Amino acid sequence: MTEIRTPRLLLRRWHDGDLAPMAEINADPRVMRLVDDGRVRDLEQTAEEIERWEEEWDDEGFGLFAVELLASGELAGFTGLFVPEFLPEAASDAAIGWRLGAQFWGQGYASEAAQATLEFALQDRGLERVVAIHRAEDQASENVVRKLGMALERETTHPVSGHALRVHGIDLTEYQA
């Protein structure tokens, strides 16, 4: 079982009990406004997402972790690695991503979880390079990738939605644990 502990968080594989709290996060328009086309997701769509995330663990040896608060056991959302197949120019890279419930914003959880995930990618999984892709107007994600030491590599457009995207990257030689 793959799990990572940080000072405040447990990053772990998904449990059955995670479906309802993740569906609540996915149903919040504030959370979803900068994700894909901005539409919220229901319980069934969330279940399908979690199933895909778990399959990616089996296929790639990495995936999206459920992020649990150590102090309370609450599910805060996810962070982890995925293959960004939606963006052909980055589809050969592993991408780091996160989504937390709005009540968990502004407390440093995304940065803490993303830092642990980046270390996992480059040191544990032996990946040579990791990218982060976010909507250009997403200042909170921009702040997280800067804290990770990732450099802006290019601006591009989402091939389906047309939204402006920023692609940041870091490779093993640039990483400072």
Contacts in CASP RR format, 6 or more apart in sequence:
PFRMAT RR
TARGET T0000
AUTHOR 0000-0000-0000
METHOD contacts of the structure
MODEL  1
MTEIRTPRLLLRRWHDGDLAPMAEINADPRVMRLVDDGRVRDLEQTAEEI
ERWEEEWDDEGFGLFAVELLASGELAGFTGLFVPEFLPEAASDAAIGWRL
GAQFWGQGYASEAAQATLEFALQDRGLERVVAIHRAEDQASENVVRKLGM
ALERETTHPVSGHALRVHGIDLTEYQA
1 12 0 8 1.000
1 13 0 8 1.000
2 12 0 8 1.000
2 13 0 8 1.000
2 57 0 8 1.000
2 65 0 8 1.000
3 10 0 8 1.000
3 11 0 8 1.000
3 12 0 8 1.000
3 13 0 8 1.000
3 65 0 8 1.000
4 10 0 8 1.000
4 11 0 8 1.000
4 12 0 8 1.000
4 65 0 8 1.000
4 116 0 8 1.000
4 117 0 8 1.000
4 120 0 8 1.000
5 11 0 8 1.000
5 70 0 8 1.000
6 112 0 8 1.000
6 113 0 8 1.000
6 115 0 8 1.000
6 116 0 8 1.000
7 112 0 8 1.000
8 69 0 8 1.000
8 70 0 8 1.000
8 71 0 8 1.000
8 109 0 8 1.000
8 112 0 8 1.000
9 67 0 8 1.000
9 68 0 8 1.000
9 69 0 8 1.000
9 70 0 8 1.000
9 76 0 8 1.000
9 109 0 8 1.000
9 112 0 8 1.000
9 113 0 8 1.000
9 116 0 8 1.000
10 67 0 8 1.000
10 68 0 8 1.000
10 69 0 8 1.000
10 70 0 8 1.000
10 73 0 8 1.000
11 65 0 8 1.000
11 66 0 8 1.000
11 67 0 8 1.000
11 68 0 8 1.000
11 79 0 8 1.000
11 80 0 8 1.000
11 113 0 8 1.000
11 116 0 8 1.000
11 117 0 8 1.000
12 65 0 8 1.000
12 66 0 8 1.000
12 68 0 8 1.000
13 54 0 8 1.000
13 57 0 8 1.000
13 65 0 8 1.000
13 66 0 8 1.000
14 50 0 8 1.000
14 53 0 8 1.000
14 54 0 8 1.000
14 66 0 8 1.000
15 66 0 8 1.000
18 50 0 8 1.000
18 66 0 8 1.000
18 75 0 8 1.000
19 43 0 8 1.000
19 46 0 8 1.000
19 47 0 8 1.000
19 50 0 8 1.000
20 43 0 8 1.000
21 74 0 8 1.000
21 75 0 8 1.000
21 77 0 8 1.000
22 46 0 8 1.000
22 49 0 8 1.000
22 50 0 8 1.000
22 66 0 8 1.000
22 75 0 8 1.000
22 77 0 8 1.000
22 78 0 8 1.000
23 41 0 8 1.000
23 42 0 8 1.000
23 43 0 8 1.000
23 46 0 8 1.000
23 47 0 8 1.000
25 31 0 8 1.000
25 75 0 8 1.000
25 77 0 8 1.000
25 99 0 8 1.000
25 100 0 8 1.000
25 101 0 8 1.000
26 32 0 8 1.000
26 40 0 8 1.000
26 41 0 8 1.000
26 42 0 8 1.000
26 45 0 8 1.000
26 46 0 8 1.000
26 49 0 8 1.000
26 99 0 8 1.000
27 40 0 8 1.000
27 41 0 8 1.000
27 42 0 8 1.000
28 40 0 8 1.000
28 101 0 8 1.000
28 102 0 8 1.000
29 38 0 8 1.000
29 40 0 8 1.000
30 102 0 8 1.000
31 99 0 8 1.000
31 100 0 8 1.000
31 101 0 8 1.000
31 102 0 8 1.000
32 38 0 8 1.000
32 39 0 8 1.000
32 40 0 8 1.000
32 41 0 8 1.000
34 134 0 8 1.000
34 135 0 8 1.000
34 137 0 8 1.000
34 138 0 8 1.000
34 141 0 8 1.000
35 99 0 8 1.000
36 161 0 8 1.000
37 160 0 8 1.000
37 161 0 8 1.000
41 49 0 8 1.000
53 63 0 8 1.000
53 64 0 8 1.000
53 78 0 8 1.000
53 82 0 8 1.000
56 62 0 8 1.000
56 63 0 8 1.000
56 64 0 8 1.000
56 82 0 8 1.000
56 83 0 8 1.000
57 63 0 8 1.000
60 81 0 8 1.000
60 83 0 8 1.000
60 94 0 8 1.000
61 125 0 8 1.000
62 80 0 8 1.000
62 81 0 8 1.000
62 94 0 8 1.000
62 120 0 8 1.000
62 121 0 8 1.000
62 125 0 8 1.000
62 127 0 8 1.000
63 80 0 8 1.000
63 81 0 8 1.000
63 82 0 8 1.000
64 78 0 8 1.000
64 79 0 8 1.000
64 80 0 8 1.000
64 81 0 8 1.000
64 82 0 8 1.000
64 97 0 8 1.000
65 78 0 8 1.000
65 79 0 8 1.000
65 80 0 8 1.000
65 113 0 8 1.000
65 117 0 8 1.000
66 75 0 8 1.000
66 77 0 8 1.000
66 78 0 8 1.000
67 75 0 8 1.000
67 76 0 8 1.000
67 77 0 8 1.000
67 78 0 8 1.000
67 79 0 8 1.000
67 98 0 8 1.000
67 100 0 8 1.000
67 109 0 8 1.000
67 113 0 8 1.000
68 74 0 8 1.000
68 75 0 8 1.000
68 76 0 8 1.000
69 76 0 8 1.000
69 104 0 8 1.000
69 109 0 8 1.000
76 100 0 8 1.000
76 101 0 8 1.000
76 104 0 8 1.000
76 109 0 8 1.000
77 98 0 8 1.000
77 99 0 8 1.000
77 100 0 8 1.000
77 101 0 8 1.000
77 104 0 8 1.000
78 97 0 8 1.000
78 98 0 8 1.000
78 99 0 8 1.000
78 100 0 8 1.000
79 96 0 8 1.000
79 97 0 8 1.000
79 98 0 8 1.000
79 99 0 8 1.000
79 110 0 8 1.000
79 113 0 8 1.000
79 114 0 8 1.000
79 116 0 8 1.000
79 117 0 8 1.000
80 96 0 8 1.000
80 97 0 8 1.000
80 98 0 8 1.000
80 113 0 8 1.000
80 114 0 8 1.000
80 117 0 8 1.000
81 94 0 8 1.000
81 95 0 8 1.000
81 96 0 8 1.000
81 97 0 8 1.000
81 117 0 8 1.000
81 120 0 8 1.000
81 121 0 8 1.000
81 125 0 8 1.000
81 127 0 8 1.000
81 130 0 8 1.000
82 94 0 8 1.000
82 95 0 8 1.000
82 97 0 8 1.000
83 91 0 8 1.000
83 93 0 8 1.000
83 94 0 8 1.000
83 95 0 8 1.000
84 90 0 8 1.000
84 91 0 8 1.000
84 93 0 8 1.000
84 95 0 8 1.000
84 131 0 8 1.000
84 133 0 8 1.000
85 91 0 8 1.000
86 158 0 8 1.000
86 159 0 8 1.000
86 160 0 8 1.000
87 133 0 8 1.000
87 156 0 8 1.000
87 158 0 8 1.000
87 159 0 8 1.000
87 165 0 8 1.000
87 167 0 8 1.000
88 159 0 8 1.000
89 154 0 8 1.000
89 156 0 8 1.000
89 167 0 8 1.000
90 131 0 8 1.000
90 133 0 8 1.000
90 167 0 8 1.000
93 129 0 8 1.000
93 130 0 8 1.000
93 131 0 8 1.000
94 121 0 8 1.000
94 127 0 8 1.000
94 129 0 8 1.000
94 130 0 8 1.000
94 131 0 8 1.000
95 130 0 8 1.000
95 131 0 8 1.000
95 132 0 8 1.000
95 133 0 8 1.000
96 114 0 8 1.000
96 117 0 8 1.000
96 118 0 8 1.000
96 121 0 8 1.000
96 130 0 8 1.000
96 131 0 8 1.000
96 132 0 8 1.000
96 148 0 8 1.000
97 114 0 8 1.000
97 117 0 8 1.000
97 132 0 8 1.000
98 110 0 8 1.000
98 113 0 8 1.000
98 114 0 8 1.000
98 141 0 8 1.000
98 144 0 8 1.000
100 109 0 8 1.000
100 110 0 8 1.000
105 140 0 8 1.000
106 140 0 8 1.000
110 140 0 8 1.000
110 144 0 8 1.000
111 143 0 8 1.000
111 144 0 8 1.000
111 147 0 8 1.000
111 148 0 8 1.000
114 144 0 8 1.000
114 147 0 8 1.000
114 148 0 8 1.000
115 147 0 8 1.000
115 148 0 8 1.000
118 130 0 8 1.000
118 148 0 8 1.000
118 170 0 8 1.000
118 175 0 8 1.000
119 177 0 8 1.000
121 127 0 8 1.000
121 130 0 8 1.000
122 128 0 8 1.000
122 130 0 8 1.000
122 172 0 8 1.000
122 175 0 8 1.000
123 177 0 8 1.000
126 172 0 8 1.000
127 172 0 8 1.000
128 171 0 8 1.000
128 172 0 8 1.000
129 169 0 8 1.000
129 170 0 8 1.000
129 171 0 8 1.000
129 172 0 8 1.000
130 150 0 8 1.000
130 169 0 8 1.000
130 170 0 8 1.000
130 171 0 8 1.000
131 150 0 8 1.000
131 153 0 8 1.000
131 167 0 8 1.000
131 168 0 8 1.000
131 169 0 8 1.000
132 141 0 8 1.000
132 144 0 8 1.000
132 145 0 8 1.000
132 148 0 8 1.000
132 150 0 8 1.000
132 167 0 8 1.000
132 168 0 8 1.000
132 169 0 8 1.000
133 165 0 8 1.000
133 166 0 8 1.000
133 167 0 8 1.000
133 168 0 8 1.000
134 141 0 8 1.000
134 142 0 8 1.000
134 145 0 8 1.000
134 165 0 8 1.000
134 166 0 8 1.000
135 141 0 8 1.000
135 163 0 8 1.000
135 164 0 8 1.000
135 165 0 8 1.000
135 166 0 8 1.000
136 155 0 8 1.000
136 163 0 8 1.000
136 164 0 8 1.000
136 165 0 8 1.000
136 166 0 8 1.000
137 164 0 8 1.000
142 166 0 8 1.000
145 168 0 8 1.000
145 169 0 8 1.000
148 168 0 8 1.000
148 170 0 8 1.000
149 170 0 8 1.000
149 174 0 8 1.000
149 176 0 8 1.000
150 168 0 8 1.000
150 169 0 8 1.000
150 170 0 8 1.000
151 168 0 8 1.000
151 169 0 8 1.000
151 170 0 8 1.000
151 174 0 8 1.000
152 166 0 8 1.000
152 167 0 8 1.000
152 168 0 8 1.000
153 167 0 8 1.000
153 168 0 8 1.000
153 169 0 8 1.000
154 166 0 8 1.000
154 167 0 8 1.000
155 164 0 8 1.000
155 165 0 8 1.000
155 166 0 8 1.000
155 167 0 8 1.000
156 164 0 8 1.000
156 165 0 8 1.000
156 167 0 8 1.000
157 163 0 8 1.000
157 164 0 8 1.000
157 165 0 8 1.000
158 164 0 8 1.000
158 165 0 8 1.000
END
